[in-house]
Amino acid sequence: MSFTQEKQINVRKCDGCEKQCKLGFNVQKKLRTIPAKSFRSEMTVCDKTVYPTIDGKVINSYYDKNGNNKYTGLTSLGLSEQEYYEFPQSICHTIAEATIDMARKIARLCDNYKQR
């Protein structure tokens, strides 16, 4: 049998049990107002936090193999509206990949992982 990925059966999925949960990410945006550097005014910035998801569930935190509680969010702090639109897509893509890799790592700590 030759290599194929036409159906993408094992792409972005956990292989720990028969459910094969989909691995992904979720972006949450939060607007906040900060003092502007000039004109003694304020400006609104957008904080974006990217969380891993497993089977559509956002994973805000998890326990590592040593029992330590770990926060998962990857945050870009205080991008102005202009900076947000000028933010390089390559950086967004890299953050998404890192978050999916984090979801894969967390999935291995699931109670159902490789239980037979």
Disulfide bonds with the S-S distance in Angstrom:
none
